[in-house]
Structures are given as structure tokens and as C-alpha cells.
Amino acid sequence: MSALTAISPISPIAFVSQAGASEVQQWISALQAAMPEERILPFEQLDADQLAQCRVAIVANPDPAQLKRMPNLLWVHSVWAGVERLVADLGQSDLQLTRLVDPRLAATMAEAVLAWTLYLHRDMPLYAHRQREHHWEAQPYVLPEQRRVSLLGLGALGEAAAAALRQARFAVNGWSRSPRAVESVQTFHGPAGLAQMLAQTDILVCLLPLTAETRGLIDAAHLAMLPPQAQLINFARGPIIDDAALKAALDAGQLRHAVLDVFAVEPLPPEAWPWSHPAVTVLPHCSAPTDRQTASAIVAANIRRYRHSGEIAANVDLRRGY
């Protein structure tokens, strides 16, 4: 948290994004409705004097070159929870950075984790295959209490997902970089803890932020620690899981199935291997979309606090990357 001299409410707030004009306008409309006392303008409409006045920018995948054209910028507020690209673009910077922390987003992610865990738990990919083969055969039923679901990441999203899984009676493990205690969850931390957890995992769910430490974290060695026929869900970022190692594990039948919502390149190119792999379910980065209205209300509350007291709700450590 930082306290700086609050700026005059008449200074504009830049909305900086590489999205299309329609999406930019939808964001500005939602943000303006949440804080009608402010002037929120797309970056392209700001003249040189207004760019010099800007102390606050609200961003969604911004062009870093545009941020650099605001010489007096102090604070960048993202409307997304993931900020790894923005952190990389900013590099060594004195800017204060805030990522979106939205309870609605956590609830949406928890819903997705539960839905796709049930998809794997109840053998839906197998039954879809058997339908295509006109093959009538039922699998033995496994109780949720006998299925061990392990969460990589125990932040706000991980905790919400753990609660949903526990309510559905799954046995839940969780891993974080440093020690955490979560109710009714067996927790692990650090490299040794990761190995211990993977060895007792039936369904692995990745919810980690992408940082220098997590890029490529789940590699061939870690995938080999999973029990045979374990399954995987990645709702975090594609590069956290080694792509070649994942394909090899699926090809060999070491992993039974993978649900992939995130990829190193998005949209996923038509020629990419996951599209046609029989043991992969491809999703179009849809597990937990940001809600514009709730996100705008959170951003508005943070900006009002800043206008009133000079307090910046900075919650990103640029050195750690999240």
C-alpha cells in the first residue's frame, strides 16, 4: 500500500487496451457508470496536455509504449486478475500496480473447477468416446471421497475452488510456495511438498499465477510423479505446464485426460496438437471471465479511496510478478 498526494478529480483517467474499439467502449461505459464523477477516456482520444495530466490508468492488456507516453503516471489499475504480461512489459518500474481482486471472479472460477472436475470424475470423456464407438459399457462408480483433487495455488481462487470441491465431498489437497492453512484441505508447500502432493493426486488443477518461478513448473519430472492415469485441468496460464512433456505424458497414457483452457498462444492455432488429441478437452479461455460490472465497481471504489486520501490499493509485487 502506498499513500501519495491525491490528485485533482478533474484530471482524466486513461483507459489503455489493445482490444477492439467495441470492447474498449463497453469497458469505458461500465467504468463511467460506476464512477460518473470521473472522466475516463480511451488513450487514443487524449491530447498531449491530457496525457501529461494523467496519474491513473485503467488497463486491459495495454500497449506498454502507450503507458510510457504518460510522463506523470503513478498508478496502473488492471481490470484483469492476471497481470504477468503487464509485469513483464513494465520491467523495472516505479509505477504502482493493482490487479483485480473480485469475489465474483473467485466464485466463477470455483464453479468452473467443480464442473470440470466432475466432468473427469464421472468419466464423461470416456463415455463420449464410447458413444462414438456405439459401445455400451458402464464404469465402476468412484465416491468423491475416494477421489483426490489437488490444487496448485491457494490464493483467493484456490481457496474458493477448495471450498466448492469440499462441499461436493472430494478429498482436497493444496500446494503453495509458502505454508498456508486452509480449512478441510491437506496443504503442502515448497519443492518437497509439491512432490508429496503430486504422488497422491487423481485430478490436478492448476490455478497458479505465471511468474519466472512458475513458468515450466510442471515439467516431465513432475508429471511423472503423478499416479498412473491421473488427470489434469489447467485454468491458470499455458506456459506453467511444459507443452511437450504434457503431450508425451498423454501420448504414453501416463495421463488419462487433460482439460486445457489456457495456452501459450491464444487463440490456439488450428494446427496445434491439443485440438485433435483424443485425451484433451480444449476450452477457449472461458473458465472465469471478468464481469465488467463487478470489476468496474471494485476499480471505482479503489479510485475514490485514492481521490479522498491519496491511498493506492497496490497489490502487485513487481519483483515476484504477481
HELIX and SHEET records of a PDB file:
HELIX    1   1 ALA A   21  ALA A   34  1                                  14    
HELIX    2   2 PHE A   43  GLN A   45  5                                   3    
HELIX    3   3 ALA A   48  GLN A   53  1                                   6    
HELIX    4   4 PRO A   64  LEU A   67  1                                   4    
HELIX    5   5 GLU A   84  LEU A   90  1                                   7    
HELIX    6   6 PRO A  103  HIS A  121  1                                  19    
HELIX    7   7 MET A  124  ARG A  132  1                                   9    
HELIX    8   8 PRO A  144  GLN A  146  5                                   3    
HELIX    9   9 ALA A  156  GLN A  167  1                                  12    
HELIX   10  10 GLY A  190  LEU A  198  1                                   9    
HELIX   11  11 ALA A  220  MET A  225  1                                   6    
HELIX   12  12 GLY A  238  ILE A  240  5                                   3    
HELIX   13  13 ASP A  243  ASP A  251  1                                   9    
HELIX   14  14 TRP A  273  SER A  276  5                                   4    
HELIX   15  15 ARG A  292  SER A  309  1                                  18    
SHEET    1   A 2 SER A   2  ALA A   3  0                                        
SHEET    2   A 2 GLU A 311  ILE A 312 -1                                        
SHEET    1   B 5 ILE A  40  PRO A  42  0                                        
SHEET    2   B 5 ILE A  13  SER A  17  1                                        
SHEET    3   B 5 VAL A  56  ALA A  60  1                                        
SHEET    4   B 5 TRP A  75  SER A  78  1                                        
SHEET    5   B 5 GLN A  96  THR A  98  1                                        
SHEET    1   C 7 GLN A 186  HIS A 189  0                                        
SHEET    2   C 7 ALA A 171  SER A 176  1                                        
SHEET    3   C 7 ARG A 148  LEU A 152  1                                        
SHEET    4   C 7 ILE A 203  CYS A 206  1                                        
SHEET    5   C 7 ALA A 230  ASN A 234  1                                        
SHEET    6   C 7 LEU A 255  LEU A 260  1                                        
SHEET    7   C 7 VAL A 280  VAL A 282  1                                        
END                                                                             
